[in-house]
Amino acid sequence: VCFALVVLAVVAGILWYLHARHYESSDDAFIDTRPVLVSPQVTGTIANVAVTDNQVVKRGDLLAKIDSRDYQAAVDQAAAQIRQGEASLQNLDAQISAQQAQIDQAEKQVTEAEAALKFSEDENKRYQGLVRTGSGTVQRAQQAASDLQSKQAAFAAANAAKIAAQRQIDVLTAQKAGARAQIDQSEAQKDRADADLGRTELRATVDGRVAKL
């Protein structure tokens, strides 16, 4: 009987040790630890909590997730604005190319008008000289003068059209710069929206244990 009691006492002691070694008993205990506060950088509704109190986590583990639909919509909107800006930029490039072709055509018309004006000036000078010497008719001299005025007007109109076409290039170039600035702004908005979207996931910044969930 004594031997049996001794055996039971030994077995009970071993079982108690195996159980009690996981616990500390004290009426004045302190834990030396470094608390790390994890808080969201964006507002929203908590959609999911991925941990429980006292759970051990590793750095980068997901702790909780905020409803990201509004932030995803902001990302999509910024991306759409970028695509729209790029399309506007391509359209302006096409308009500039077409306008350059108009400038080339206008320069050709100026050259033709200038040549016609020079010929008309020579003709008018010749016929005015003839009518002064009595070798030509007044009617032909008047026709030459009228033709000269017509050629002068045509030359002025061609020059005006050329200047207008060149100024339109300046307008389109300014619009292109504005479109480029709009794309830059949209890209900055998308970067901010991407960052906010990433912040909807709260992750552990260090290895540790969840406390005060």
Rosetta blueprint (number, residue, H / E / L):
1 V L
2 C H
3 F H
4 A H
5 L H
6 V H
7 V H
8 L H
9 A H
10 V H
11 V H
12 A H
13 G H
14 I H
15 L H
16 W H
17 Y H
18 L H
19 H H
20 A H
21 R L
22 H L
23 Y L
24 E L
25 S L
26 S L
27 D L
28 D L
29 A L
30 F L
31 I L
32 D L
33 T L
34 R L
35 P L
36 V L
37 L L
38 V L
39 S L
40 P L
41 Q L
42 V L
43 T L
44 G L
45 T L
46 I E
47 A E
48 N E
49 V E
50 A L
51 V L
52 T L
53 D L
54 N L
55 Q L
56 V E
57 V E
58 K L
59 R L
60 G L
61 D L
62 L E
63 L E
64 A E
65 K E
66 I E
67 D L
68 S L
69 R H
70 D H
71 Y H
72 Q H
73 A H
74 A H
75 V H
76 D H
77 Q H
78 A H
79 A H
80 A H
81 Q H
82 I H
83 R H
84 Q H
85 G H
86 E H
87 A H
88 S H
89 L H
90 Q H
91 N H
92 L H
93 D H
94 A H
95 Q H
96 I H
97 S H
98 A H
99 Q H
100 Q H
101 A H
102 Q H
103 I H
104 D H
105 Q H
106 A H
107 E H
108 K H
109 Q H
110 V H
111 T H
112 E H
113 A H
114 E H
115 A H
116 A H
117 L H
118 K H
119 F H
120 S H
121 E H
122 D H
123 E H
124 N H
125 K H
126 R H
127 Y H
128 Q H
129 G H
130 L H
131 V H
132 R H
133 T H
134 G L
135 S L
136 G L
137 T L
138 V H
139 Q H
140 R H
141 A H
142 Q H
143 Q H
144 A H
145 A H
146 S H
147 D H
148 L H
149 Q H
150 S H
151 K H
152 Q H
153 A H
154 A H
155 F H
156 A H
157 A H
158 A H
159 N H
160 A H
161 A H
162 K H
163 I H
164 A H
165 A H
166 Q H
167 R H
168 Q H
169 I H
170 D H
171 V H
172 L H
173 T H
174 A H
175 Q H
176 K H
177 A H
178 G H
179 A H
180 R H
181 A H
182 Q H
183 I H
184 D H
185 Q H
186 S H
187 E H
188 A H
189 Q H
190 K H
191 D H
192 R H
193 A H
194 D H
195 A H
196 D H
197 L H
198 G H
199 R L
200 T L
201 E E
202 L E
203 R E
204 A L
205 T L
206 V L
207 D L
208 G E
209 R E
210 V L
211 A L
212 K L
213 L L
